[in-house]
Amino acid sequence: MRRVAVTGIGIISPFGAGKATTLDALRSARSGIRIITSIDPSPLNSRIAGEVPAEAHEGQHRGFDRFSRFALIAAAEAAAEASYDAIGVRADRIGSIVGTGLGGCETLDAGYKRMYADGSPRIPPASIAASMYNAASSAVSARHQARGPSYAVVSACASGTHAIGLAAQAIRTGQADAMFAGGADAPLTYGIIRAWESMRVLAVDNEHPASASRPFSADRKGFVLAEGAAVFMLESFDNAQRRGQPILAEICGFGTTSDAGHVTDPSADGAARAMRMALDDARLSPEQIGYINAHGTGTRANDPTETRAIREVFGAAADSIPVSSTKSMHGHAMGASGAIELACSIVALREGFLPPTINLHRPDPECDLDYVPNAPRAARPEVFLSNSFGFGGMNAVLAVRLSGATFASSTMIRAHGGPE
């Protein structure tokens, strides 16, 4: 089985476009959640979201749905960092797997409005191609002439993590030599927001957007809907070393399970089995894990369930493992969340700090782990887990080893534990 290297990372999120913007936000413990501007939010109960700033994507990749535009922007950054033009691999040995939870929401919403509200009998002919779930993966494949295994993964909020795990498996087993892999979603439309409102799981705190997402806190009110994309350039370790390409991290384990139970209520057992599977796949012991990026949605059901699952897997060691939810800063981007969170983790850890869980001022007795509250913390874990759990009982976990990290010096860390 071949080792899988991460040689490029691209991200566009509520923080803005690019790794540098993401790193600055994580260092500053800065929220990207704000009042929605891409649509008139006044009819909505929850008028806040982790919305990608307009300046980060305006005018780019016209003709594509918003979620595909995000994927193309992220993939371009990953390709540039990975020196893709010099990758030295045949096009039919390179693939593209991009996960999404909801696909082309912008296109569908506009079509429904045109037909049912405006009374037009005509729908733009490109609507199907723009709204299909594999539109982003197809666009990335075409843009970069990746002619190997290319498809979409749709598994709710676990989609991006599943996509990365499956892409890594394709390289490990010899089906491909390099893969674009990640997740993209753009669910900030009236129909989607209204649907989430009807479930009563959205945080409604329009007066204080930046503090609305409060994972693991006793006063959490639900999750904050978000959008964005993260795409990784994965390639075989041997190929990266052959061409002298810096290796950012290694995807060393992947676990995926199904709860086979309730569609919306999470299962500690299913999450725990996925974490164990990732550890076993990576041939790691629980004691080797130095950090967990939690699914950490901020809902009443997820946070204590995920806490129990972590305790089930790690036992007494769970008390010494830092766990954080970056959703507290960027919100819940559905099928893109796992990819965005993996990007946040690698970017932060390579700079020598743990990304925090902000807005955690009132600990929940049922959530009793070390959640890195409110400020980054200096740390240099070698191996970490990234958790993603989706509706339908879909669970996916990645085990990741940092490689060639250039950690920040201790002089960058303030006395309270956060970087300057």
Phi, psi and omega in degrees: 000130183277150176280152186241120181260144168264117182245355177205143179226131174232141183212139169225126190210184175301343175286337186126196181259137171102153180297322183297319178296318179297314181300317180298317180295318181293318178298322184273357185052045187260131178282144174255012184269133185207178174294136181296137178239342184287339172225164175285111186275358189302328178284351187271151173286315178257107186256017181245157178193164168274081185267135176293127180303139184304321183294343181283344185216353184303135176080000182259137173055052178299146180097347178259152172297157183305319183292326177288323176299317178299316181298319180295319179296314180295318181296323179296319178294317179298317180296319181295316180295326183275004184051053188302326181297341180247025186291335174070031180234140178300146183301327181280003174251011179239134182234183182213117176234113181237119179275151175208145177272327191229351175068215189278068183298320181300314181294315181296315181298318179295322179293317179296319179297315181301319186278312189268325181270317183271347178075018179278135179275357185249137176244138178307135185296339180274004187299317181296312182297326182281329187265347184296150186298331181269011182299318181293313179299318179297318181295318179295317179301313182293317183298325184251011177052045177270105190256013178268208183297116183222127180192176177256153171244130180234103180215050179055227187283357176263002189302311183296320179292319174301317182300316180293317179297318180291324177295319177298319178298322179299322178286317182301321185268001176087008177287337179209162176256337179208150183214138161277132183211140178170207182212153180211137175206149178216074189267016186273068175238161181304313184298315182292315180297317178300320180297317177293322178300323182294337178277349179060042177242359178274142174287127178248098179211068188292339180279339184224069185303318187294337180252013185285327181269113188228065179302141175069002180270147181297334181259022179295148185240003184129184182264163176252121181296144183213178180216169177143191179201151168221135180228138182245146168264113177254144174207165179296143179305316182300318181293318179298317180292322180301320183264006176070028182275129177303136180257122184276325183193171177233129171279105188251352179202150181215128176233137179215131182219171173236139175291329185051044182218230183291141185293323185247338180274123183287159181242125176296325180296313180298318178295317181296318179296324178293319177296317178297320180296319178296318178297314180297318181298324180273355183058047179247148172267156178305328183292344181276348182280125183255356181191148173230124169273111187280157170298315165040065186281333187092010176272160180297326186277315189295311195297312177291329178294315178294323177299315178297320180297318179297318178295324179296322182281317190257351177058223182297334180293342181301330181292338184256003180259119176291138182229135176216159177241110177285351172301338176299336182255321185249357180079186186254104183268033174054236183293346177272347189302311183301320179290316178299318181292323176295318178298314178302317182296310182296315181300314182290312185295325177293339177263006172086024176216155176270132176290142187271168164260104182278170179065023181257086184247343180233090184302138175272126180304332178280349179242090194242033176259178177273102186263019180048063190289128160074337181216147176300158181226134178296127178192156182224060179294142180277324185229141178217165174250150173233119186260140173218128181228128186239162174306150186088002180075032181268121183238134178216136182223135175248139169256129188229135177249130176287148184220130177062031184291140173249091188284151177294148179288158182295341179291345179278351187258125178288168182297329181280358176106353181259148178294155175289000000 
